[in-house]
Amino acid sequence: MTAPQDIQEPGLTIAYNPATGEEIGHIPNTDMSKVGEMFAHARSAQKIWAKRTFKERARALHRMREYIVANAEELSEIVSKSNGKTLVDALGTEVLPCTLACDWYARHAEKALKDKKLPIDSILFFNKRTVMQRKPLGVVGIISPWNYPLSIPFGEVVMGLMAGNAVLLKVAAATPLVGEAINRIVEAGNLPKGLFQQVVGSGGAVSTAFLENGIDKIFFTGSVDVGKQLMEQAAKTLTPLSLELGGNDPMIVFEDADLERATNGALWAGFQNAGQSCGGVERVYVHESIYDEFVEIMARKTRALRHGVGQGFNVDMGSMTTRGQLNTVRKHVDEALAKGARIVAQSQAVGPQEGHFYPATLMVNTTEDMLLIRDETFGPVIPVMKFSTEDEAIQLANDSHLALTSSIWTKDLARGKRVAGLLESGVTTINDHLYTHGLSEMPWGGWKHSGLGRTHGHEGLLEMTHAKAINWDLLPSKRNLWWYPFNEETYTGLLNAQRFAYPRDAKEFVTSAAKLTPFMIKKMFTGWKPKG
């Protein structure tokens, strides 16, 4: 069959169910010549929205939450048919996190973004006071992926809205009907007209239109290569970016791990969403003393998994979303097999297999020189390797140009926390993996080539704002110590100020204070009237 993105009519983005190949709808593409008008409407609406209180914005999110709860089954079905994942996956990893996001940001955005007083650190500035404010960016652009077409963009949409911004959203071409579903959710919030709009079309055309029309910031989730291209493009206008560009996430299983939990966690975090999770398990390193047992348990459970069309409840894993990604997985596995790797177990097919299916696959004898280990496979393949020492495990885990998430599996929590601090990744979980993207309060993002910036939580809200400092005098002074006119008295006064703040002994403190006080009074609280 043909991949969804390979059949497109001029002026339309067509949606296909990647598990069956059937056309499920189409969306008119945005006329790019009209994007300037969209920006004008967004900026007008944003001025209105920015004046709304946090409580007023929160009420809009509560209405969105009510819509999501009331329409959870319909939303799950749209996601499942658009992306290929199962209904359970769609509900648990997409719809439910959107509900949680509405609730968390409605309750916590004001606390994260309210004015904050900065303490004055030096006695020399006793007369100064500072407050930090967070101001909306203006109009933010969100370019979202197809692997979590609802929860990834929607979480960023509500962050942007609660921070006082207008939002322009571009969803992935493979999942346009999910974009329409997001429209309906946001419409339930009764926002000012033009505050939230969608742009439908190719990613390159949309990002160019965003930048040409002065977008205030772009939030992009996608591949490293496209992220680099977007960064180069944005550099011409110094447009800020937040980039989440994927992962090659390691899982370390120590000798004292609970193997039942570790194997269950590895299967879910590695095969969930057909392995198309940037924070999913891509590499598993198991201590040599339990390696054989771990592989045996994993093999037994992998064979018990069922893959097929995800709209029923007789399968555990759905299809992949695009033919291009399916080909990447095949390429990585074939190269590994040619270099000596071995498939230990695969899931069983259930029902028709007309779509982009790849079985859940467990592999051994993989090495660090294989694409499967070096790059992000982004598919339902779990390679398991062994290690001897803790230092070796850490070195293997950190040996990647990607650093989004990682996990440690051990019964020794103190050891887990210590090793977690040594792993190079934006998020490390102990005895769990992947689920933290669903925690609205937990910042999400990575190091190295995994991207820039953070979404979610307090950090995500800050990314949606400008930092603004306001400083003033507490007392009505006429001049600062270092203002004109300059003379020897000014120089001596500043020397005494430094010795008063940082005295070498008690005598210097007393003498400098005695000399500084009259100078401060004269300099700060009397005017300057030049002669002539």
C-alpha positions in Angstrom: 0.0 0.0 0.0 1.0 3.6 -0.3 2.0 5.7 2.8 -0.4 8.5 3.8 2.0 11.2 3.0 2.6 9.8 -0.5 -0.9 10.4 -1.8 -1.9 14.0 -1.7 -4.1 16.1 -3.9 -3.3 19.8 -4.6 -4.9 21.9 -2.0 -5.8 19.0 0.3 -4.1 17.0 3.1 -5.6 13.6 3.0 -5.8 11.4 6.1 -5.3 7.6 6.0 -5.5 5.0 8.6 -2.0 3.6 8.5 -3.2 0.2 9.9 -5.6 -0.4 7.1 -4.8 1.9 4.2 -8.3 3.4 4.1 -8.9 7.1 3.5 -10.5 8.5 6.6 -10.9 12.2 5.7 -9.2 15.2 4.2 -8.5 18.8 5.2 -8.1 21.8 2.9 -4.6 23.3 3.0 -4.1 26.8 4.1 -3.6 29.4 1.5 -0.1 30.6 2.5 -0.8 34.1 1.1 -3.4 34.4 3.9 -1.0 33.7 6.7 -0.3 37.4 7.1 -4.0 38.0 7.8 -3.9 35.2 10.3 -1.1 36.8 12.2 -2.9 40.1 12.2 -6.0 38.5 13.8 -3.7 36.6 16.2 -2.0 39.8 17.4 -5.3 41.6 17.9 -6.7 38.7 19.9 -3.5 38.4 21.9 -3.8 41.9 23.1 -7.2 41.2 24.5 -6.2 37.8 26.0 -3.1 39.2 27.7 -5.3 41.5 29.8 -7.3 38.5 31.1 -6.5 37.3 34.6 -5.1 33.9 35.2 -8.5 32.9 36.7 -10.2 33.9 33.5 -7.8 31.9 31.3 -8.1 29.0 33.7 -11.9 28.9 33.2 -11.3 28.5 29.4 -9.1 25.5 30.2 -11.7 24.0 32.5 -14.2 24.2 29.6 -11.7 22.4 27.3 -11.2 19.8 30.0 -14.9 19.2 30.2 -15.0 18.7 26.4 -12.2 16.2 26.5 -13.8 14.2 29.3 -17.2 14.2 27.6 -15.7 13.2 24.2 -12.8 10.9 25.3 -14.0 7.9 23.3 -14.4 9.8 20.1 -11.0 11.5 20.6 -9.3 8.1 21.2 -10.8 6.7 18.1 -9.7 9.7 16.0 -6.1 9.3 17.3 -6.1 5.5 16.9 -7.3 5.7 13.3 -5.0 8.6 12.4 -1.8 7.3 14.0 -2.3 3.5 14.0 -1.9 3.1 17.8 -4.4 1.1 19.8 -7.4 2.6 21.5 -5.9 1.9 24.9 -2.7 3.7 23.9 -4.7 6.6 22.5 -6.7 7.0 25.6 -3.9 6.4 28.1 -1.1 8.4 26.4 -2.9 11.0 24.5 -6.4 11.8 25.8 -5.8 11.4 29.5 -2.6 13.6 29.5 -4.6 16.4 27.7 -7.1 16.3 30.6 -4.3 16.4 33.1 -2.7 19.3 31.2 -5.9 21.4 31.3 -6.1 20.8 35.1 -2.5 21.4 36.0 -1.9 24.6 34.0 -5.2 26.1 35.1 -4.1 25.6 38.7 -0.4 26.4 38.6 0.3 28.9 35.8 -0.3 31.9 38.0 2.1 30.7 40.6 4.8 30.0 38.0 4.4 33.3 36.2 3.5 35.8 38.9 5.8 38.7 39.8 8.7 37.7 42.0 10.8 40.0 44.1 14.6 39.6 43.8 16.5 40.1 47.1 19.2 42.8 47.1 22.5 41.0 47.7 24.8 43.9 48.7 24.4 46.5 51.3 25.8 49.0 48.9 22.5 48.8 47.0 20.3 49.1 50.1 18.1 51.7 48.3 17.3 49.5 45.4 14.4 47.0 44.8 13.8 44.6 41.9 10.9 42.5 40.7 10.9 40.0 37.9 7.9 39.8 35.6 7.0 37.2 33.0 5.4 38.8 29.9 3.7 36.9 27.0 5.9 36.4 23.9 3.0 37.4 21.7 2.3 34.9 18.9 3.9 31.5 19.2 4.1 28.8 16.5 3.8 25.1 17.3 5.0 22.5 14.7 4.0 19.1 16.0 4.8 15.4 15.1 2.6 12.5 14.1 3.7 10.1 16.9 1.6 11.8 19.6 -0.5 14.0 17.4 -2.9 15.1 20.2 -1.0 15.2 23.5 2.3 16.8 22.3 0.7 19.8 20.6 -2.2 20.2 23.0 0.1 20.4 26.0 2.1 23.2 24.3 -1.1 25.0 23.2 -2.4 25.3 26.8 1.0 26.4 28.0 1.0 29.1 25.5 -2.5 30.2 26.2 -2.1 30.3 30.0 1.0 32.4 29.5 -1.1 35.0 27.6 0.0 34.2 24.0 -1.8 33.6 20.8 -1.1 30.3 19.2 -0.7 29.1 15.6 -0.5 25.4 15.3 0.7 23.2 12.4 0.0 19.5 12.9 1.7 16.7 11.0 0.5 16.0 7.5 0.0 12.3 8.4 -2.5 13.1 11.2 -4.6 16.1 10.0 -7.9 14.9 11.6 -6.3 15.1 15.0 -5.7 18.8 14.3 -9.4 19.2 13.6 -10.1 17.5 16.9 -7.8 20.0 18.7 -9.8 22.8 17.0 -13.0 21.4 18.6 -11.4 21.1 22.0 -10.0 24.7 21.9 -13.3 26.1 20.5 -15.0 24.7 23.7 -12.9 27.2 25.6 -14.7 30.2 24.0 -11.4 32.1 23.3 -11.2 35.5 21.6 -11.6 35.0 17.8 -8.2 34.5 16.2 -6.3 33.6 19.4 -5.9 30.0 18.3 -5.6 29.1 14.6 -4.2 26.2 12.6 -2.1 26.3 9.5 -2.3 23.2 7.2 0.4 22.4 4.7 4.0 21.3 4.3 6.3 21.8 7.2 8.8 23.8 5.2 6.2 26.2 3.8 4.6 26.7 7.2 7.9 27.4 9.0 8.9 29.8 6.3 5.5 31.6 6.6 5.9 31.7 10.4 9.3 33.3 10.2 8.4 35.7 7.4 5.5 37.0 9.4 7.5 37.7 12.6 6.5 34.7 14.8 7.7 35.4 18.3 8.9 31.8 19.0 8.6 28.4 17.4 8.1 25.2 19.4 9.1 22.2 17.2 9.1 18.5 17.8 10.6 16.3 15.2 13.8 14.9 13.7 17.3 16.2 14.4 17.9 17.0 10.7 14.8 19.1 10.4 15.4 20.8 13.7 18.9 21.9 12.5 17.4 23.2 9.2 14.8 25.2 11.2 17.5 26.5 13.5 19.5 27.7 10.6 16.4 29.3 9.0 15.4 31.0 12.3 19.0 32.4 12.8 18.4 34.9 10.0 15.7 36.7 12.1 17.0 35.7 15.5 13.7 33.9 16.2 13.9 31.9 19.4 13.2 28.1 19.2 12.3 25.3 21.5 13.4 22.0 19.9 12.6 18.5 21.0 14.5 16.3 18.5 14.2 12.7 19.7 16.2 10.2 21.7 18.2 7.0 21.8 17.2 6.2 25.3 19.1 3.6 27.4 17.7 1.4 30.1 20.2 0.1 32.7 19.1 -3.1 34.6 21.3 -3.8 37.7 21.8 -7.2 39.3 19.3 -6.5 42.1 16.5 -5.3 39.9 13.0 -6.7 40.2 13.0 -8.6 36.9 9.2 -8.8 36.7 8.8 -5.1 36.9 11.9 -4.5 34.7 10.7 -6.7 31.9 7.2 -5.4 32.0 8.5 -1.8 31.9 10.9 -2.6 29.1 8.2 -4.1 26.9 5.8 -1.2 27.5 8.4 1.6 27.0 9.9 -0.1 24.0 6.9 -1.3 22.1 4.2 1.1 23.1 3.0 3.2 20.1 4.9 0.7 18.0 8.1 2.0 19.4 7.4 5.5 18.0 8.2 7.4 21.2 11.1 9.8 21.3 11.4 8.9 25.1 10.9 5.2 24.6 13.4 2.4 25.4 15.9 2.1 22.5 18.8 0.3 24.2 18.8 -2.1 27.2 21.9 -2.8 29.2 21.6 -5.7 31.7 24.1 -6.9 34.3 25.8 -10.1 33.1 24.7 -12.0 36.2 21.0 -11.7 35.3 21.3 -11.2 31.5 20.2 -14.7 30.4 17.2 -14.7 32.8 16.2 -11.2 31.7 16.3 -12.2 28.0 14.3 -15.4 28.6 11.5 -13.6 30.4 11.5 -10.8 27.8 11.3 -13.4 25.0 8.4 -15.2 26.5 6.5 -12.0 27.0 7.3 -10.6 23.5 5.9 -13.8 21.9 2.7 -13.3 23.9 2.1 -9.8 22.5 -0.3 -9.3 19.6 0.0 -6.7 16.9 -2.8 -5.7 14.5 -5.4 -3.0 13.8 -5.8 -1.0 16.9 -9.6 -0.2 17.0 -10.5 -3.4 18.8 -9.3 -4.8 22.1 -7.7 -8.0 20.9 -4.3 -6.5 20.2 -1.5 -5.0 22.3 0.3 -3.0 19.6 -0.9 -1.2 16.5 0.8 -0.2 13.3 3.5 2.2 12.6 2.4 5.6 11.2 4.4 6.1 8.1 6.0 3.9 5.4 9.1 6.0 5.7 9.6 5.2 9.4 8.7 1.5 8.7 11.5 1.4 6.1 14.0 2.9 8.6 13.2 0.2 11.1 13.7 -2.5 8.5 17.0 -0.9 7.5 18.3 -0.9 11.1 17.3 -4.4 11.8 18.6 -5.8 8.5 22.0 -4.1 9.0 22.2 -5.5 12.6 21.4 -9.0 11.4 24.0 -8.7 8.7 26.6 -7.8 11.4 25.7 -10.8 13.6 22.7 -9.8 15.7 19.9 -12.2 16.3 16.1 -12.0 16.7 15.1 -13.8 19.8 11.3 -13.3 19.7 8.6 -11.4 17.9 5.0 -10.6 18.6 2.2 -12.5 16.8 0.0 -11.0 14.1 -3.7 -10.8 14.7 -6.2 -10.0 11.9 -5.4 -8.2 8.6 -1.9 -6.9 8.1 -2.5 -4.5 5.2 -1.0 -1.5 6.9 2.4 -0.4 8.2 3.0 -3.2 10.6 6.2 -4.3 12.1 6.2 -7.0 14.9 7.5 -6.2 18.4 11.0 -7.6 18.1 13.6 -8.6 20.7 17.2 -8.8 19.6 20.5 -9.9 21.1 24.2 -9.9 20.0 23.9 -6.3 19.0 27.0 -4.1 19.2 27.8 -0.4 19.5 28.7 -0.1 15.8 25.2 -1.0 14.5 22.6 1.6 13.4 20.2 0.0 15.8 22.4 1.2 18.7 24.0 4.3 17.2 20.9 6.0 15.9 17.2 6.5 16.9 15.4 3.5 15.4 11.9 4.8 16.4 10.2 1.5 16.0 9.2 -1.7 18.0 12.7 -3.1 18.4 14.5 -3.8 21.7 18.2 -4.8 21.6 19.5 -6.2 24.9 23.2 -6.1 25.8 25.2 -7.0 28.8 27.6 -5.1 31.1 29.9 -6.1 33.9 30.4 -3.0 36.1 28.5 0.1 37.0 31.1 2.3 35.3 30.7 0.3 32.1 27.0 0.7 32.2 27.2 4.4 32.6 29.7 4.7 29.8 27.6 2.7 27.4 24.4 4.6 28.3 26.1 8.0 27.8 27.7 7.0 24.5 25.2 8.7 22.2 24.7 12.0 20.5 21.1 11.9 21.7 20.2 12.4 25.4 16.5 12.8 26.0 15.6 10.2 28.7 17.1 7.2 30.5 16.1 4.8 33.2 17.8 2.8 36.0 16.3 -0.4 37.4 17.4 -1.4 40.9 16.0 -2.1 44.4 18.6 0.2 45.9 17.1 3.6 45.6 20.2 5.4 46.9 22.2 3.7 44.2 19.6 4.6 41.6 19.6 8.2 42.5 23.4 8.4 42.5 23.7 6.7 39.1 20.9 8.9 37.7 23.0 11.9 38.5 25.7 10.6 36.2 23.6 9.8 33.2 23.6 12.4 30.4 19.9 13.0 29.7 17.2 15.5 30.4 15.1 13.0 32.3 16.1 9.9 34.2 13.5 7.7 35.9 14.2 4.9 38.4 12.2 1.7 37.9 10.1 3.3 35.3 10.4 4.7 31.8 8.6 7.0 29.3 5.6 7.9 31.3 6.9 11.3 32.5 5.8 13.1 29.3 2.3 12.7 30.7 3.2 14.6 33.9 2.3 18.2 33.2 4.4 19.3 36.2 7.6 17.6 35.0 9.8 19.5 32.5 10.5 17.7 29.2 13.5 18.1 27.0 17.0 16.7 26.4 20.7 17.4 26.1 23.1 17.1 23.1 21.3 16.7 19.8 18.0 15.9 21.6 17.2 19.6 21.4 17.0 23.0 23.1 14.7 24.3 25.8 12.0 22.6 27.8 8.2 22.1 27.6 5.9 21.2 30.4 5.9 22.3 34.0 7.2 25.6 35.4 10.1 25.5 32.9 7.7 25.1 30.0 5.6 28.1 31.1 8.8 30.2 31.4 9.7 29.2 27.8 6.4 30.8 26.7 7.3 34.2 28.2 9.8 37.1 28.1 11.7 37.8 31.4 11.4 41.4 32.4 13.2 43.0 35.4 11.8 46.2 36.9 14.1 48.1 39.4 13.5 51.2 41.5 14.7 53.2 44.5 13.2 52.8 47.9 14.2 56.3 49.1 14.0 59.5 47.0 17.7 59.9 46.4 19.0 62.6 44.0 22.0 60.7 42.7 23.8 57.4 42.8 27.3 57.2 44.3 28.9 56.7 40.9 27.0 59.6 39.0 28.5 62.9 37.9 30.4 65.0 38.8 33.6 63.0 39.1 36.3 64.3 41.4 38.7 62.9 44.0 35.9 62.8 46.6 33.9 60.5 44.3 36.9 58.2 43.8 37.7 58.1 47.6 34.0 57.5 48.4 33.8 54.5 46.1 37.0 53.1 47.6 35.5 53.4 51.1 32.3 51.8 49.9 34.3 48.8 48.7 36.3 48.6 51.9 33.0 48.9 53.9 31.4 46.0 52.0 34.5 43.8 52.0 36.7 44.9 55.0 40.0 43.1 55.6 39.6 43.5 59.3 37.3 45.2 61.9 39.3 48.4 62.0 38.9 48.9 58.3 35.2 48.3 58.5 34.7 50.9 61.2 36.9 53.6 59.5 35.5 53.1 56.1 31.9 53.2 57.5 32.7 56.5 59.2 34.1 58.0 56.0 31.4 56.6 53.7 28.4 57.8 55.6 28.8 61.6 55.1 29.8 61.0 51.5 26.7 58.9 50.8 24.4 61.5 52.4 26.0 64.3 50.5 26.2 62.5 47.1 22.8 60.8 47.2 20.5 63.2 48.9 21.7 66.6 47.7 21.3 67.9 44.2 24.0 69.0 41.7 23.9 72.5 40.5 26.8 73.2 38.1 28.2 76.7 38.1 27.9 78.9 35.0 
